[in-house]
Amino acid sequence: MRNLLSLTAFALSLASPALAEGIPIKFTLDWKIQGVHGWFYLAEEKGYFDDEGLDVTIDQGEGSAATVSRIMSGAYDAGFGDMNAIIQNAAINPDEAPVMVYQIYNQPPFAVLTKTGGPVESLPNLEGLKVGAPPGSASTKLFPALASAAGFDAEKVELISVKSNLQEQMLVQDQVSASLVFNVTSYLNILGIGMDPDKDFTWYPYGASGLDIYSNGVMVSPKLLEENPEAVQGLVNAIAKAMSDVLADPQAGIDIITATEPLSNGDLEMKRLQFALDNLIFSDESKANGIGAIDAERLTRSITTIKELYDLPETPAAEDVFDASFLPPMDMRSF
């Protein structure tokens, strides 16, 4: 009887996702570790990935558009990256493009940043000027679309390849007249160099300039989606649960970031997190539909905009780029 019980316990341990060896998932961030990544690391720290039978490895990224490239290359199974890069690739390589399963940034974080009192008084003033543009970033990828929406010629703007961590310094030193930035990052970088992002700089958000688009969320490879939908569901569940924890206690999200990256500044990362919550995540739409969801009509309009502005060969359907079937219940996504 004892041997039978032992064998039964052993069999149950193999059957339990929490106890068995987890399904490996390589997950790429959009950029270096920041306060807006707290929920990913908290899901790891609190064992939420383990509870879902997952063994998730989180790596830093090289840009929110580059997340799509990393997944399409097969190097990563999932990541935090830009919806618009998915749309572009779904129109060209529909069988290889990732699919968004949990939309985190309801509002686009892309902006043209200029110095207050500088040569740029409106976006058309960018023509003939040098503009800092990090290669691989979604703000750079979407710049031609912004130009079309805002009524100026992108070909008349000299884009200068710059490292993202040097954008603000180059602007302050007048090496460029503007920079294409990820606002949640740039806002804090400006605070870090002792300047006032609201008084010393002028922001031209892409969304306010005609691009009513979505941005970063959790995306997965078509391979993972097809071969292991249970793992996709577990990934979304774990991240949604950790996001709920951070919304209830933002300091918990910052604490895991400073523990993971000891060189990070907890006070600045808290400001970054709060900026992202107020400007990118919380909106009337996300309040009505819950964090993680999209409005299908808005997404369809966004797809049409991206298709026309990039002269894409096909128009992906909303369900081709966003799969709502993995969204957890509303009580896990409300705020």
Order of alpha helices (4+ residues) and beta strands (2+ residues): alpha-beta-alpha-alpha-beta-alpha-beta-alpha-beta-beta-beta-alpha-alpha-beta-alpha-beta-alpha-beta-beta-alpha-alpha-alpha-alpha-alpha-alpha-alpha
